[in-house]
Amino acid sequence: MNVKLNKLSLGLAASMVLFAALPAHAAINKYGCIYVVDPFDKIVKDPYGNCIRTPYWTAAKNIPECGGVAAVEPPPAAGSIETITLGADAFFDFDRYDLKPAGRARLDKLVVDLRRAKSVTDIRIVGHTDSKGTEEYNMRLGQRRADTVASYLAAKGVPKSIISTRSEGESNPVAPNTLPNGKDNPAGRALNRRVVITVTAAEKVISQ
């Protein structure tokens, strides 16, 4: 116990002597005057490895070398994420996954946009259906619709490596498939037959 106390006393004494021996201007250094430094601009430490602080030290200014927390850099800014929805009027009739002329024209416009952009990193294509048929069948139908769009884009020169597809089947409707009285709602079902394309890039890609 006496040995530890003696070391502590020596450490405190050394700190006081070092700080007292420094001229006023010596405290001005690259650490902002908060630590005592030697002639080589290195922080002076006591026998226990603790950085010797000046009266200008505050917890907010503490550095990692002396027990402070390193500053966390903010994450890189997210890229531009744009989504277009291509519905039954442009794409798919009931129980079909072939493209209509209007759908092909809209995809051709998208291809032009993609060629003009230089930073597209990801194109995600999700197929959707109405609620007619079983869930299993509609999952397959939604996947065929997504794959049809992906194949069309790839055939126009869009890299397959940045295209991914999946189906949500009938699970994510944007309109009711039936009316409040329980009868069929053809207009609502048509809205649910769609493909959603999401483009990720560092810039705006999709033109109006």
N, C-alpha and C positions, 0 to 999 in steps of 0.2 A: 504493500500500500504506500509506504514511504517513497519507494522507487518511482511509482506512478505519479505521485504528487510532485516529486522533484522534477520529473520530466515535464509535467504540465507547467510547473513554475518556470522551468528553463525556456519552454516554448513561448509562454506569454512574455517572458522577459526579452527573449530574442526578438519577438514581434515588435515590442515597444521600442527596443533599441534601434531596430532596422528602420522603423517608421520615423522615429525621432531623429535619426541620423540623416535622413533624406532632406535635401533642400526642397523648398516649396514647389519649384518648377519640375522636380523629378517625378512628382505624382502624375504629371500630364503625359499620357501614353496612349497607345492604340486601343486600350480598353476603356477609355473615357474617364480616367482618373479614379476608377473604383478599386484598383488593386495596386499594391506595391510591386514594382518591377525592378530587375537588376539592370546593369548598364547595357545588357544585350536585349533589353525589352522583353524579358521573360518574367512571368509572374513568380514572385518570391513566396515560398511555402514554409510553414513551420515544421518542426520535427515530426508532426503527425500527418504531414501531407496536405494540410489545409491552406488554401490561398489566403495570404495576408491582405485584409481589406483596408481601404482608407475610409475616412468619415463620409465620403461621397457615395459609398456603396449602398445599394438598395436591392431588395429581393428581386424586383422586376428587371434589374440590370444584370443579375447573376448569369454567368456563362456556363455551358456544359462542363468545361474543364474543371470548374470549381463547384460543381454540384447543381448547376442550373439545368433547366429543361431546354433541350434544343428546339429552336423554332421549327414549326411544321409548315412546310411549303403548301400552299393551296393546290388542290388538284387541278390539272389542266382543264381549260374551259371545254365544255362539252361541244361536240360538233352540231351542225344543223341537222335536225331530224324532221323530215317532212313525210306526210302521208297522203296518198290519194286513194279514193275508193271508186272502184269501177263496178257498176251495178248491172242488173238484168237488162236494162235498156241498151247497154253497150256490150254485154257479154253473153249471158246464159239464159236460155229458155228453161222451162221446167224440166228437170231431170237430164239436162244437157251440160256438157263441159267444152263445147266447141265455141270459138270466138265469132262474134258477129262482125260485119264490116266496120261498124262504129267502134267496136272494141279494138280492132286491129289499128284503126286510125289513131285512137288515143294512145296506144302503146307505141306507135311509130313516133308520135310527138314526144313521148317520154324518152325514147331512144335518142332523139336529137338533143334533148336536155342533158342526158347522161354523157353523150359524147363531148358536149361543150364543157362540162364540169371536169375538174382535174383532181378532185379529192374524194370521190365516192368510195367508201370503204365497206358498205353493207347494203344489200337489198333484200328485204324480207317480204315474202309473199304468203298471205294467209287466205285460204279458201273457206267460204261460208255457204250454207244452204238454208232452205226453208225447212219446215218441220214435217213435210210429207215423207213417209217412209220411215224405216227404223233408224235408230241412232248410228248403228254400225254402218249401214248403207250410206247414210249422209256423211259420215266421216270419210269414207272412201271417195264419195262424190266431191266433197270439198277439197280433198287432196288432188284429185284429177284436175279440178279447176285451177288450183294453184300451180300444178305442174305444167298445165297448158300455157299459162302466162309465162312461166319461167322458160319453157322451151322456145316460146316466141321471142323473148328478149335475147336469149342466147343465140338464136339463129340470126339475129340482127347485129351480133357482135358484142353484146354485153358479156363480160367475163363470167363464166360459170362459178368461178371461185368465190365471188362476192354475193352470189344468189343463194338463198335458202328458202325452203317452202315448208308449210305445214297446214293442217286442216283443223278448223274448230267446228266443222259440221254444222249442226243446228243449234249449238250451245250458246251462241252469242248473237241473238237476233237484235236488229235495230228497229223493228216494227212488229206489231202483234201478228201472229200467223192466223189468228181467229178473231172474229168480232166479239163484242161483249156478250152477245146472245148465243155464242158458241158456234156460229156458222163460219164457214170458210172465209178467209180474207185474202183474195188473190192479190190485191194491191200491196198488202203488207208482206206477203210471201215473196213477191217480186223484189222488194227492197232487200230482203234477206239473202237473195241469191246474188252474191257479190264476191269480189276479190279485193283485199286491202293490200296495197303496196307501200312499204315504208322504206325510205331512202335515207341513209346516214352519210353525211359528208361534212367537210369543214366549211362549206359555203352553201348558199342557197342554190338549189338545183332545179326544182320543178317550176316551170313557167305556167302562167295561167292560160 
